[in-house]
Amino acid sequence: MNYDRIDISDHQVPRAAAPVFQHLLDTYASETNKTASVWRTLAPADLPWRPHPRSSTVEEIMKHQLLSERRFFAEFLGCPEPPATEILPPEQTIEAYTLRLVHLAAARLPWLGALSEPEWLAPANFFDVQRQRVWIFLRRVLHSAHHRTQLTVYIRLLNRAVPSIYGPTADVTWSGADPTLTVDAAARRP
């Protein structure tokens, strides 16, 4: 797949001390890039928009993403993080939130890369239970994907083109894109 912009390139992702966990670093960088591409699809006037009075606004979702990701990494994973008071950007714009997301994620990569296999597998507190650090990390990636999906729905409701995340969309496709929309497509084997 080709993306219009890649904020964290492959060469910026460090090699994992425990090679079996390299995919986690690669995934975190890739998922951050995808979130940044979704955020950049939104316009400044969209920040206060919400599809329903009980829904979060675009800006509330962006703030939550930045703050909750900081909490996961600092409190649950033990990653050195800036103070919570320094997480949100001074300028409250789409681009400022996006750049802050990318900057914070890129700064976490060396710490993630330095984790040994026993450190990835070590138990850590997660709210009121204990889970392996790798489990907590994967839960963070899924949590981020959930909020990115919320904003993708918002984009569609705002009648804008939805960017490609994992493959073609109704708005973005390319030669060789092969969406699985039929039983025959799902039944293919190499």
C-alpha positions in Angstrom: 0.0 0.0 0.0 1.1 3.5 -0.6 0.4 6.3 1.8 0.4 10.0 1.0 2.6 10.7 4.1 4.6 8.6 6.5 5.6 10.3 9.7 7.6 7.5 11.3 9.6 5.8 8.5 10.9 2.2 8.7 14.4 3.5 9.2 13.3 5.4 12.3 12.1 2.2 14.0 15.0 0.8 16.1 15.9 -2.9 16.1 14.4 -4.7 19.0 16.9 -6.1 21.6 14.6 -9.2 21.5 14.2 -9.8 17.8 11.0 -11.9 18.4 9.3 -8.6 19.4 10.4 -6.5 16.4 6.9 -6.7 15.0 5.6 -4.8 18.0 7.8 -1.8 17.3 7.0 -2.0 13.6 3.3 -2.2 14.4 3.3 0.7 16.8 5.0 3.0 14.2 2.7 1.8 11.5 -0.5 2.3 13.6 0.7 5.8 14.6 1.2 6.6 10.9 -2.3 5.4 10.2 -3.8 7.4 13.0 -2.0 10.5 11.8 -3.4 10.1 8.3 -6.9 9.8 9.7 -6.5 12.9 11.9 -5.2 14.9 8.9 -8.3 14.1 7.0 -10.3 16.3 9.4 -10.6 20.1 9.1 -10.1 22.7 11.8 -13.9 23.4 11.9 -14.4 19.7 12.8 -12.7 19.9 16.2 -16.0 20.6 18.1 -18.1 18.3 15.9 -19.8 15.2 17.3 -22.4 13.0 15.5 -24.6 12.8 18.6 -24.9 14.8 21.9 -23.7 11.7 23.8 -20.7 11.2 21.5 -17.2 12.7 22.0 -16.1 15.6 19.8 -13.3 15.2 17.4 -11.1 17.2 19.7 -12.1 15.2 22.8 -11.1 12.0 21.0 -7.7 13.4 20.0 -7.0 14.6 23.5 -8.1 11.3 24.9 -5.8 9.5 22.5 -2.8 11.5 23.6 -3.5 11.4 27.3 -4.6 7.8 27.6 -1.6 6.6 25.5 0.7 8.5 27.9 -1.0 6.8 30.9 -0.7 3.3 29.4 3.0 3.8 28.6 3.9 5.5 31.9 1.7 3.9 34.5 1.2 0.4 33.1 4.3 -0.2 31.0 6.9 1.8 33.0 8.1 3.9 30.0 9.6 7.2 30.9 7.1 9.9 29.7 6.8 13.6 29.9 4.6 14.9 32.7 0.9 14.6 31.9 0.7 18.4 32.0 3.0 18.6 29.0 1.2 16.0 26.8 -1.3 18.2 25.0 0.1 20.7 22.5 -0.1 24.4 23.3 -1.8 25.1 20.0 -5.1 23.2 19.7 -5.2 22.4 16.0 -5.4 19.2 14.0 -1.8 19.5 12.9 -0.6 20.3 16.4 -2.4 17.3 17.9 -1.1 15.1 15.0 2.5 16.2 15.4 2.3 15.6 19.1 1.0 12.1 18.6 3.8 11.3 16.2 6.5 13.0 18.4 5.4 11.1 21.5 5.3 7.7 19.7 8.7 8.2 18.0 10.2 9.0 21.4 8.8 5.7 22.9 10.3 3.5 20.2 13.9 3.4 21.6 12.6 2.4 25.0 10.4 -0.3 23.5 13.3 -1.5 21.4 15.5 -1.9 24.4 13.1 -4.2 26.2 14.4 -7.8 26.6 12.2 -10.8 26.2 11.8 -11.2 30.0 10.8 -7.5 30.3 8.2 -8.0 27.6 6.8 -11.0 29.4 7.0 -9.6 32.9 3.8 -9.0 34.8 2.7 -5.4 35.4 -0.2 -3.7 37.0 -3.1 -2.9 34.6 -5.8 -1.1 36.5 -6.8 -3.6 39.1 -5.2 -6.7 37.6 -1.8 -7.9 36.5 -1.0 -8.7 32.9 2.2 -9.3 30.9 3.7 -6.1 29.5 3.3 -7.4 26.0 -0.5 -7.9 26.6 -0.8 -4.3 27.9 1.1 -3.0 24.9 -1.2 -4.9 22.5 -4.3 -3.6 24.4 -2.9 -0.1 23.9 -2.6 -0.6 20.1 -6.2 -2.0 20.0 -7.4 1.0 22.1 -5.8 3.4 19.7 -7.3 1.6 16.7 -10.8 1.8 18.3 -10.5 5.6 18.6 -9.1 5.9 15.1 -12.1 3.9 13.8 -14.4 6.3 15.7 -12.9 9.2 13.7 -13.1 7.3 10.5 -16.9 7.0 11.0 -17.0 10.7 11.8 -15.2 11.4 8.5 -17.7 9.4 6.6 -20.6 11.2 8.4 -19.0 14.5 7.4 -19.2 13.3 3.8 -15.4 13.2 3.3 -13.2 10.7 1.7 -12.0 8.0 4.1 -8.3 7.3 3.8 -6.9 3.9 3.3 -5.8 2.2 6.6 -5.4 -1.5 5.9 -6.5 -1.6 2.3 -8.8 0.1 -0.2 -11.8 2.1 0.9 -14.8 3.2 -1.1 -12.8 6.4 -1.7 -9.2 5.1 -2.1 -8.1 2.2 -4.2 -5.2 1.3 -6.5 -4.1 -1.2 -9.1 -3.8 -4.6 -7.4 -6.1 -3.8 -4.5 -8.1 -6.9 -3.9 -10.8 -6.4 -1.3 -12.4 -9.6 0.1 -16.1 -8.9 -0.5 -17.2 -12.4 -1.6 -17.1 -16.0 -0.4 -15.1 -16.8 -3.5 -12.4 -14.2 -2.6 -12.3 -15.5 1.0 -11.9 -19.1 -0.2 -8.7 -18.3 -2.3 -5.5 -20.2 -1.4 -2.0 -19.5 -2.6 
